[in-house]
Amino acid sequence: MSEEATRGRAPSIRDVARLAGVSHQTVSRVLNHHPSIRPATKQRVLDVMAELQYTPNRAARALSTSRSRTIGILSSATTQYGPASAIAAIDAAARNAGYWVSTASIESPDSDSISAALAHLAAQGVEGLVVIAPQARVFRTLARMRIEVPYVALQTSGDPDRAISVDQIEGARLATRHLIELGHRHIYHLAGPQDWMEAEARMRGFLDEMGAHDVPMTAPILGDWSAAFGYHAGRELLTVRDFTAVFASNDQMALGVMHAAREAGLDIPRDLSIVGFDDIPDAAHFWPPLTTVRQDFAELGRRCVAVLLGDLDPNLEGVAATISPELIVRSSTSFPAF
């Protein structure tokens, strides 16, 4: 590390340039991913930056380039696994592309809360926006607003040109088809909250697949995503054992059903098969390990950023597409006992 850097002063772009043997304009081009920089020169500059632990000044770069290189995320329900995983994936993909991420949470789906969050992001000069709002009413509010930057939505928001998502309907059909192909004909569905678009899509997939196989249907049970709800719903259902399988709309509710089944002295999967949705990191360590539907959040983040960068940079082509989910078969499902 240079002598100046050891004196307590944060290293500057000129320190990097001097040690790399280039001009400060060249360092700036490296920071802004300019295509004219030779790979060897770029690597030498990056090595010096790492040695000096140099961090570019975002505000100064925004002033000098008229670009903030920041993507905004407008999000609600950030404590749930899906939205939280999507935010992390977008952040990783944006950083790989040389962008920063700024997140604003929506306290409620009303226009005042959304306007305040958008104003917060606009004040930071975001160049593009990702909307992660599972509730349909958020998009109804957004539709009445004017958004000044390119944006995409991580749910099926009604505008296919702005939406990129994992195919929730297909994921639910995969889970339901798996149970039907094992021989189950008495299947309950624990759905998510009524106002969540993903819960609605998963419920539709379940009903579509049951109908396609002419399997008798019972009304889905609306839940709240929590293991506690799954547990209490499971206890109620098990007072009358007229079913052999449960498809839960997320892994946490599936865990709650497992708890209720174990408490009732049932063996999983001999007496009851259970399928979840999401493939949270803990799902492989439930007992027994949970059969579930995996969503590729890393790919979701990559495609989301690619779509935005296609809008931000005319030299890049956006890739908008629905991502296919994957059924992960583990030990919580088997042939029905009756």
C-alpha positions in Angstrom: 0.0 0.0 0.0 1.2 3.5 -0.8 2.7 5.8 1.9 -0.1 8.3 1.4 -2.8 5.6 1.9 -1.2 4.7 5.3 -1.5 8.3 6.6 -5.2 8.0 7.3 -6.3 9.8 4.0 -8.7 7.8 1.8 -7.0 7.0 -1.5 -8.1 9.0 -4.5 -8.5 8.3 -8.1 -5.2 10.1 -8.7 -3.5 7.7 -6.3 -4.8 4.8 -8.3 -3.7 6.4 -11.6 -0.2 7.1 -10.3 0.5 3.6 -9.0 -1.1 2.0 -12.1 1.0 4.2 -14.4 -2.1 5.6 -16.2 -4.0 8.8 -16.4 -6.9 9.5 -14.0 -9.1 9.6 -17.1 -8.1 6.0 -17.8 -9.1 5.0 -14.2 -12.4 6.8 -14.8 -13.0 4.8 -17.9 -12.3 1.6 -16.0 -14.8 2.6 -13.4 -17.4 3.3 -16.0 -16.7 0.0 -18.0 -15.7 1.9 -21.1 -15.1 -0.6 -24.0 -12.0 1.0 -25.3 -9.8 0.0 -22.3 -7.4 -2.9 -23.0 -7.9 -5.9 -20.7 -4.3 -5.8 -19.4 -4.7 -2.1 -18.5 -8.1 -2.7 -16.9 -6.7 -5.5 -14.8 -3.7 -3.4 -13.7 -6.0 -0.6 -12.5 -8.3 -3.0 -10.7 -5.4 -4.6 -9.0 -4.2 -1.2 -7.7 -7.7 -0.4 -6.6 -7.8 -3.6 -4.6 -4.4 -2.9 -3.1 -5.3 0.6 -2.0 -8.8 -0.5 -1.0 -10.1 2.3 -3.2 -13.8 2.9 -3.2 -15.2 5.3 -5.9 -17.2 8.3 -4.7 -20.7 7.6 -6.1 -21.8 11.2 -5.8 -18.7 12.6 -7.6 -19.1 10.0 -10.3 -22.8 10.9 -10.8 -21.9 14.6 -11.1 -19.1 14.0 -13.6 -20.9 11.4 -15.8 -24.5 12.6 -15.3 -25.3 9.0 -14.4 -25.7 7.5 -10.9 -25.3 3.9 -12.1 -28.0 3.1 -9.5 -31.0 0.8 -9.8 -33.9 1.4 -7.4 -36.0 -1.4 -5.9 -39.5 -0.5 -4.7 -40.6 -3.4 -2.4 -43.1 -4.5 0.0 -43.2 -7.6 2.2 -39.4 -7.7 2.4 -39.5 -10.1 5.3 -41.0 -12.9 3.2 -38.5 -15.4 1.7 -39.5 -14.7 -2.0 -39.2 -10.9 -2.0 -36.1 -11.0 0.2 -34.4 -13.5 -2.1 -35.3 -11.5 -5.1 -33.8 -8.3 -3.7 -30.5 -10.2 -2.9 -30.4 -11.6 -6.4 -31.0 -8.3 -8.0 -28.3 -6.7 -5.9 -25.8 -9.3 -6.9 -26.6 -9.1 -10.6 -26.5 -5.3 -10.5 -23.1 -5.2 -8.8 -21.8 -7.7 -11.4 -22.9 -5.2 -14.1 -21.3 -2.3 -12.3 -24.4 -0.8 -10.8 -25.4 0.0 -7.2 -28.8 -0.8 -5.7 -31.0 1.4 -3.5 -34.1 -0.1 -1.9 -37.2 1.7 -0.7 -39.8 -0.2 1.3 -43.6 0.4 0.9 -45.2 0.7 4.3 -48.7 0.3 2.8 -50.1 0.0 -0.7 -51.7 3.4 -0.7 -50.7 6.2 -3.1 -49.0 8.3 -0.3 -46.7 5.5 0.8 -45.8 4.6 -2.8 -45.2 8.2 -3.8 -42.9 8.8 -0.8 -40.9 5.7 -1.7 -40.6 6.8 -5.4 -39.5 10.2 -4.3 -36.8 8.8 -2.1 -35.5 6.8 -5.0 -35.7 9.7 -7.4 -33.7 11.8 -5.1 -30.9 9.3 -5.5 -31.0 9.6 -9.2 -31.9 6.0 -9.9 -31.7 5.1 -13.6 -34.1 2.2 -13.5 -36.6 0.7 -11.2 -37.6 -2.9 -10.1 -41.0 -3.3 -8.5 -41.3 -6.2 -6.0 -44.8 -6.0 -4.7 -46.7 -9.2 -4.4 -50.1 -7.5 -3.8 -52.2 -6.7 -6.9 -53.4 -3.4 -5.3 -49.9 -2.0 -5.4 -49.8 -2.3 -9.2 -53.3 -0.8 -9.4 -51.9 2.2 -7.5 -48.8 2.4 -9.7 -50.9 2.3 -12.8 -52.3 5.7 -11.8 -48.8 7.2 -11.4 -46.2 8.4 -13.8 -42.9 6.7 -13.4 -40.1 8.6 -15.1 -37.5 5.9 -15.5 -37.6 2.4 -17.1 -39.0 -0.2 -14.8 -39.8 -3.9 -14.6 -42.0 -5.8 -12.2 -41.1 -9.2 -10.6 -44.7 -10.3 -10.7 -47.3 -10.7 -13.4 -48.5 -7.1 -13.2 -50.8 -7.1 -16.2 -48.2 -5.5 -18.5 -46.3 -8.4 -20.1 -43.7 -6.0 -21.5 -42.7 -4.9 -17.9 -43.1 -8.3 -16.1 -40.5 -10.9 -15.5 -41.2 -13.8 -13.1 -41.0 -17.4 -12.2 -44.0 -19.3 -13.7 -46.0 -19.8 -10.5 -48.9 -21.6 -12.2 -46.6 -24.1 -13.7 -44.8 -24.6 -10.4 -48.1 -25.4 -8.7 -49.1 -27.8 -11.5 -45.8 -29.6 -11.1 -46.4 -30.1 -7.4 -50.0 -31.2 -7.9 -49.1 -33.5 -10.8 -46.4 -35.2 -8.7 -49.0 -36.1 -6.1 -51.6 -37.3 -8.6 -49.0 -39.4 -10.4 -48.1 -41.1 -7.1 -51.8 -42.1 -6.9 -53.2 -39.4 -4.6 -56.9 -38.5 -5.2 -57.7 -36.7 -2.0 -55.5 -33.6 -1.9 -55.9 -30.4 0.1 -54.2 -27.1 -0.9 -53.1 -24.6 1.7 -53.0 -21.3 -0.3 -51.4 -18.0 0.5 -53.1 -14.7 1.3 -56.0 -13.8 -1.0 -54.4 -10.5 -2.1 -51.0 -12.0 -3.1 -50.7 -12.5 -6.9 -48.3 -15.5 -6.4 -50.8 -17.2 -4.0 -53.5 -16.7 -6.6 -51.4 -18.1 -9.4 -50.4 -21.2 -7.3 -54.0 -21.8 -6.4 -55.0 -21.6 -10.0 -52.2 -24.0 -11.0 -53.5 -26.5 -8.4 -57.1 -26.3 -9.5 -56.1 -26.5 -13.2 -54.0 -29.6 -12.7 -56.7 -31.3 -10.5 -59.3 -30.5 -13.2 -57.0 -31.8 -16.0 -56.9 -35.2 -14.3 -60.5 -35.1 -13.3 -59.6 -35.4 -9.6 -62.3 -34.3 -7.1 -61.5 -30.9 -5.7 -62.0 -29.3 -2.3 -61.9 -25.6 -1.7 -58.4 -24.3 -1.1 -57.7 -23.1 2.5 -56.4 -19.5 2.6 -53.4 -19.0 4.8 -50.9 -16.3 5.7 -47.5 -18.0 4.7 -46.6 -18.8 8.3 -45.6 -22.2 9.9 -48.1 -21.4 12.7 -51.0 -21.2 10.2 -49.9 -24.5 8.7 -49.8 -26.2 12.1 -53.2 -25.0 13.1 -54.7 -25.8 9.7 -53.1 -29.2 9.8 -54.6 -29.9 13.3 -58.1 -29.0 12.0 -57.8 -31.1 8.9 -56.6 -34.1 10.8 -59.7 -34.3 12.9 -61.3 -35.9 9.8 -58.7 -37.9 7.9 -60.3 -37.8 4.5 -57.2 -36.9 2.6 -53.8 -38.4 1.8 -51.8 -35.4 0.6 -51.3 -31.6 1.2 -49.8 -29.1 -1.3 -48.8 -26.0 0.7 -48.2 -22.8 -1.1 -44.9 -22.2 0.7 -42.4 -24.3 2.7 -43.2 -22.6 6.0 -46.8 -23.7 5.9 -45.7 -27.2 4.8 -43.5 -27.3 7.9 -46.5 -26.4 10.1 -48.5 -29.3 8.6 -45.5 -31.6 9.2 -45.6 -30.6 12.9 -49.3 -31.2 13.2 -49.0 -34.6 11.5 -46.1 -35.7 13.8 -48.1 -34.6 16.8 -51.0 -36.7 15.6 -48.7 -39.8 15.4 -48.7 -39.9 11.6 -45.8 -41.0 9.6 -44.7 -38.8 6.7 -44.9 -39.9 3.9 -46.5 -43.3 4.7 -49.7 -41.8 6.2 -49.5 -38.3 4.6 -47.6 -36.8 1.7 -46.6 -33.1 1.8 -45.3 -30.8 -0.9 -44.2 -27.2 -0.4 -43.1 -24.3 -2.6 -39.9 -22.1 -2.7 -37.2 -24.6 -1.7 -36.0 -22.4 1.2 -32.5 -23.4 2.4 -33.9 -25.3 5.4 -36.3 -27.4 3.3 -33.7 -30.1 2.6 -33.2 -30.4 6.4 -36.9 -30.8 7.5 -37.7 -34.2 8.7 -38.3 -35.8 6.4 -36.7 -33.6 3.8 -39.4 -31.7 2.0 -40.5 -32.2 -1.6 -41.0 -28.7 -3.0 -40.8 -26.4 -6.0 -37.6 -24.4 -6.5 -37.5 -20.9 -7.8 -34.3 -19.7 -9.5 -33.9 -16.3 -7.8 -30.3 -15.9 -9.1 -31.6 -16.2 -12.7 -34.5 -14.0 -11.9 -32.1 -11.2 -10.7 -29.9 -11.6 -13.7 -32.7 -11.4 -16.2 -34.3 -8.5 -14.4 -31.1 -6.4 -14.5 -30.5 -7.4 -18.1 -33.9 -6.1 -19.1 -33.3 -2.8 -17.3 -29.9 -2.4 -18.8 -31.4 -3.0 -22.2 -33.6 0.0 -21.5 -30.8 2.1 -20.1 -28.1 1.3 -22.7 -29.2 1.1 -26.4 -26.2 -1.1 -27.1 -27.6 -3.8 -24.8 -30.5 -6.0 -25.6 -32.9 -6.9 -22.8 -34.0 -10.5 -22.3 -37.5 -10.7 -20.9 -38.9 -14.1 -20.2 -40.8 -16.2 -17.7 -38.5 -18.6 -15.8 -39.5 -22.2 -15.4 -39.6 -23.6 -11.9 -38.2 -27.0 -10.9 -39.8 -29.7 -8.8 -37.4 -31.0 -6.2 -38.5 -34.5 -5.1 -37.3 -35.5 -1.6 -38.7 -37.8 1.1 -41.9 -36.1 2.2 -44.0 -37.7 -0.7 -44.8 -41.3 -1.5 -47.7 -43.5 -2.6 -50.9 -43.1 -0.6 -51.7 -45.6 2.1 -55.4 -45.8 1.1 
